[in-house]
Amino acid sequence: DVKVTQSSRYLVKRTGEKVFLECVQDMDHENMFWYRQDPGLGLRLIYFSYDVKMKEKGDIPEGYSVSREKKERFSLILESASTNQTSMYLCASSLNRGGQPQHFGDGTRLSIL
Amino acid sequence: RKEVEQDPGPFNVPEGATVAFNCTYSNSASQSFFWYRQDCRKEPKLLMSVYSSGNEDGRFTAQLNRASQYISLLIRDSKLSDSATYLCVVRRGGDKLIFGTGTRLQVFP
């Protein structure tokens, strides 16, 4: 069974802080994704990666960056957190390019004060 | 206009009822279609893929109408455990998925 693990379930940070959200998958998946989910807006794609050291912008990349130094780990970075980045963040992975279903982690509920 | 649109509900139905959800998508180049289920405060989980010929998985039936750009999910003999939000999901191209905002189902005894 696919396991996608996000480092924190709940996180509270202050405006202007640099925030790291970590995600690890244990199934040797090539693709990894970061989404945020907000009421009335659904899931929106922030960044994704098809391979180590590769990254591509999703629909809402502003204010975020990512890092994929190892295949199993995909990190989301908020360079200078702002209150409008308070949200539920979800990491997902899929096997390879070809439209495979995505498997999600439990999510990190991030609050920026 | 959103790329994937769903009625947010909630749909309140008694146990044993049949309920149907609809979804429309705007990009005619969309390639794959899925229904995900999301329980309250949990992550989305794949319920089923949707194929052009329609497909069934137990009490769940999914249909796709490419001409009308319309996807449906039918749940027969509803159980209390079916209470959740159902997300319509479309693959636009590559491996990028577009999620609808979900339809909430509440099954009552």
Chai-1 contact restraints between the chains, C-beta under 6 A:
chainA,res_idxA,chainB,res_idxB,connection_type,confidence,min_distance_angstrom,max_distance_angstrom,comment,restraint_id
A,N31,B,D95,contact,1.0,0.0,6.0,A-B,restraint_1
A,G42,B,F99,contact,1.0,0.0,6.0,A-B,restraint_2
A,G42,B,T101,contact,1.0,0.0,6.0,A-B,restraint_3
A,L43,B,F99,contact,1.0,0.0,6.0,A-B,restraint_4
A,R97,B,D95,contact,1.0,0.0,6.0,A-B,restraint_5
A,G99,B,S32,contact,1.0,0.0,6.0,A-B,restraint_6
A,G99,B,R91,contact,1.0,0.0,6.0,A-B,restraint_7
A,P101,B,L46,contact,1.0,0.0,6.0,A-B,restraint_8
A,F104,B,E43,contact,1.0,0.0,6.0,A-B,restraint_9
A,F104,B,P44,contact,1.0,0.0,6.0,A-B,restraint_10
A,D106,B,E43,contact,1.0,0.0,6.0,A-B,restraint_11
A,G107,B,E43,contact,1.0,0.0,6.0,A-B,restraint_12
